[in-house]
């Protein structure tokens, strides 16, 4: 799951003089700091600050809403069917979704 929009990171780089931004792998950004000849990873405290300012990405919003909707459907179907299996499946789905939402 992508936790940052590339535009957010590019905006920070432009404001702070970092150049040639690239994404090594998902959510791992590198760029050249001002006056440097080797790229460095974007500091994690900076990524956390960007995340708190900008909020959730569209993927994170989608998965959060789907987990909420799935839980509501599971509660209703558990009540109507008198069977706990839908609630157990919703719990498993919510656990996986919560783990994916973790930013490391």
C-alpha positions as CSV (number, residue, x, y, z in Angstrom):
1,X,0.0,0.0,0.0
2,X,1.3,3.4,-0.9
3,X,1.5,5.7,2.1
4,X,2.7,8.8,0.4
5,X,1.8,10.6,-2.8
6,X,4.9,11.4,-4.9
7,X,3.7,15.0,-5.2
8,X,3.9,15.4,-1.5
9,X,7.5,14.3,-1.4
10,X,8.4,16.3,-4.6
11,X,6.9,19.4,-2.9
12,X,9.0,18.9,0.2
13,X,12.1,18.4,-2.0
14,X,11.6,21.6,-3.9
15,X,11.0,23.5,-0.7
16,X,14.2,22.2,0.9
17,X,16.5,22.1,-2.1
18,X,16.7,18.4,-2.6
19,X,16.9,17.3,-6.2
20,X,16.4,14.2,-8.5
21,X,13.9,12.4,-6.3
22,X,13.4,8.7,-7.0
23,X,11.5,5.9,-5.3
24,X,13.8,3.0,-4.7
25,X,11.0,0.7,-3.6
26,X,7.5,1.4,-2.3
27,X,7.6,4.2,0.3
28,X,11.4,4.4,0.2
29,X,12.4,7.7,-1.3
30,X,15.9,9.0,-2.2
31,X,17.1,12.3,-3.4
32,X,20.2,14.5,-3.6
33,X,20.5,16.9,-0.6
34,X,21.6,20.4,-1.2
35,X,25.3,20.4,-2.3
36,X,25.6,16.6,-2.1
37,X,27.1,14.3,-4.8
38,X,25.4,11.1,-3.5
39,X,21.7,10.5,-3.0
40,X,20.4,10.0,0.5
41,X,17.1,8.6,1.8
42,X,14.5,11.2,2.7
43,X,14.7,11.3,6.5
44,X,12.0,9.2,8.3
45,X,11.0,12.1,10.6
46,X,10.4,14.2,7.5
47,X,8.2,11.5,6.0
48,X,6.2,11.3,9.3
49,X,5.8,15.0,9.3
50,X,4.5,15.0,5.7
51,X,2.1,12.2,6.6
52,X,0.7,14.1,9.6
53,X,0.2,17.2,7.5
54,X,-1.2,15.6,4.4
55,X,-3.3,12.8,5.8
56,X,-4.4,9.6,4.2
57,X,-3.7,8.6,0.6
58,X,-6.6,7.4,-1.7
59,X,-5.5,3.8,-1.2
60,X,-5.5,4.1,2.5
61,X,-9.0,5.8,2.5
62,X,-10.3,3.0,0.2
63,X,-9.1,0.2,2.5
64,X,-10.3,2.0,5.7
65,X,-13.7,2.5,4.3
66,X,-13.9,-1.1,2.9
67,X,-12.9,-2.4,6.3
68,X,-15.6,-0.4,8.0
69,X,-18.2,-1.4,5.5
70,X,-17.2,-5.1,5.7
71,X,-17.5,-5.0,9.5
72,X,-20.9,-3.5,9.4
73,X,-22.1,-6.1,6.9
74,X,-20.5,-8.8,9.1
75,X,-22.3,-7.6,12.2
76,X,-25.7,-7.5,10.5
77,X,-25.2,-10.9,8.8
78,X,-24.0,-12.5,12.1
79,X,-27.1,-11.2,13.8
80,X,-29.4,-12.4,11.0
81,X,-27.8,-15.8,10.4
82,X,-27.1,-16.4,14.1
83,X,-23.6,-17.5,13.0
84,X,-20.3,-16.0,14.1
85,X,-18.3,-16.9,11.0
86,X,-19.0,-13.5,9.1
87,X,-17.7,-11.6,12.2
88,X,-14.6,-13.8,12.4
89,X,-13.9,-13.2,8.7
90,X,-14.4,-9.5,9.2
91,X,-12.0,-9.5,12.1
92,X,-9.4,-11.2,9.9
93,X,-9.9,-8.8,7.1
94,X,-9.7,-5.8,9.5
95,X,-6.5,-7.2,11.1
96,X,-4.8,-7.5,7.7
97,X,-6.0,-4.0,6.7
98,X,-4.7,-2.5,9.9
99,X,-1.3,-4.1,9.4
100,X,-1.2,-2.7,5.8
101,X,-2.1,0.8,7.1
102,X,1.0,0.7,9.4
103,X,3.6,3.0,8.1
104,X,6.6,1.1,9.6
